[in-house]
Amino acid sequence: MKNDKKLFIASCAFFAISAFAPLLSFLGSYKGNAVQLFFAIATGVLFWLGLVLGILFLVICNAHRKQYERKARRKFKRRRWGVSCFFSNTAAAVFDILTALLIIATLATMFIPSIGENITFILAAFLLFSVYMHSMLNGVNFIYICTKSKSYKSFKEESLA
């Protein structure tokens, strides 16, 4: 289970890289010098690499959770995906509220011309990160990771409540 926690943390880190990689576009240009060209290419590479590796590590963690369930001969109550759950724990509640606030802020800055596109772009990057974390922290894999010190029986009872 310790490895699963590391996989989950790595998945969150790669999702963070994916969310904040577009901010490198401020430093990049395809028509600029070698450094600007590097940042322009790195923006896309880091976005997609972070997204793919984040999903890959989450899939591996999910497979370990399912294997753990099979060994215990018990299953979790089928629940919705993390993206459609809200306020399932304290950490998730923080990102649920943050996601709602960032949606409002991003939409507001889109329609206020004096704020500028750069602020909207930065808010959108933070919004993407908060949506990633909302989904991860409301998901069943986070519940699985958080219960490493508890017995599987109490884990199952809490997940059903």
Protein Blocks (a to p, Z undefined) as FASTA:
>chain_A
ZZmmmmmmmmmmmmmmmmmmmmmmmmgcfklcfklmmmmmmmmmmmmmmmmmmmmmmmmm
mmmmmmmmmmnopacdddddfklgghkbfklmmmmmmmmmmmmmmmmmmmmmknopklmm
mmmmmmmmmmmmmmmmmpmklmmmmmmmpcfklmmmmmmZZ
